[in-house]
């Protein structure tokens, strides 16, 4: 089962991964990262491994593991 791994401390909170995820499996984290920004976080299930989130991330802080 595919799973996106998001480096929360590199995330700048742009939200592009959340907007472009066709399965709506990424959301805002409830806690601030080290930069004081709400980062993206994987909801825990439902990823199909399309990679749109990783492609859209301008900071390349998302990797898809299958």
C-alpha atoms as one frame of an Amber mdcrd trajectory, in Angstrom:
protein
   0.000   0.000   0.000   1.504   3.377  -1.009   2.242   5.971   1.630   3.495
   9.556   1.311   6.231  10.527   3.744   6.228  14.264   4.429   9.231  15.936
   6.031   7.261  18.254   8.300  10.281  20.351   9.250  11.056  21.201   5.605
   7.416  21.936   4.748   6.666  25.646   4.385   2.885  25.183   4.489   2.021
  26.192   0.929  -0.794  23.608   0.755  -0.248  22.570  -2.864  -0.081  18.892
  -1.895  -3.433  19.187  -0.125  -5.076  20.940  -3.082  -3.795  18.546  -5.754
  -4.291  15.220  -3.942  -7.089  13.461  -5.888  -7.917  11.189  -2.922  -7.912
  13.907  -0.219  -5.497  11.991   2.020  -3.322  14.945   3.087  -4.394  17.525
   5.644  -2.931  20.229   7.872  -1.096  19.010  10.953  -2.484  20.034  14.330
   0.970  21.060  15.627   3.452  23.636  14.370   6.748  22.446  12.911  10.176
  23.782  13.942   9.653  26.826  11.713   6.376  27.659  13.482   4.297  26.666
  10.456   1.420  24.232  10.141   2.747  21.569   7.805   0.992  18.955   5.730
   0.484  15.456   7.136  -0.777  12.156   5.695  -4.179  11.144   7.098  -3.097
   7.512   7.387  -4.992   5.656   4.681  -6.353   5.954   1.164  -3.199   6.880
  -0.787  -3.081   5.357  -4.285   0.537   6.358  -4.965  -0.157   8.751  -7.845
   2.638  11.083  -6.701   0.813  14.348  -7.434   1.633  15.624  -3.942   5.353
  14.972  -4.422   5.347  16.518  -7.894   3.580  19.679  -6.719   5.739  20.211
  -3.609   8.102  23.132  -4.393  10.444  22.111  -1.561  10.604  18.400  -2.501
   9.753  17.343   1.022   7.356  14.530   0.027   8.358  11.018  -1.003   5.990
   8.191  -1.933   6.793   4.752  -0.518   5.111   1.702  -1.968
